[in-house]
Amino acid sequence: MRCARPLAVVANARRSSPPSLLRLSLASLGRAQCLGQSGRPRRTLSTAADYSHAVFAPLDTFADRHIGPDAGETAKMLERLGYDSMDAFVDDTVPKHIRVAATTVSNDSIPPLTESELLG
């Protein structure tokens, strides 16, 4: 709900103030808090929300979303799954007929493509 400016204050400002002060006083009057029916100040709609305690804020960082696990986290995962190395894990989980040897992969063998080029 938008608050109306008290007409008496606006009228008095027009009569007694030079134009520059009138603009200043009307601008500050427009930003003033409105009084509710109880006479206490009411929050205006321009109050910024406080997101400092948001539930997901600490987890939502670029590194956490895109970098992946570090060496310690990888070792812990492999131990939990019963593997000594990532190579042993890949050997058991990725079928041999779809693997590409690391020596085969280069910028010439797999050219960089945009999403449109790849799907087109």
Beta strands, then each sheet from edge to edge (+ up, - down):
strand 1: 34-35
strand 2: 41-42
sheet 1: 1+ 2-
end
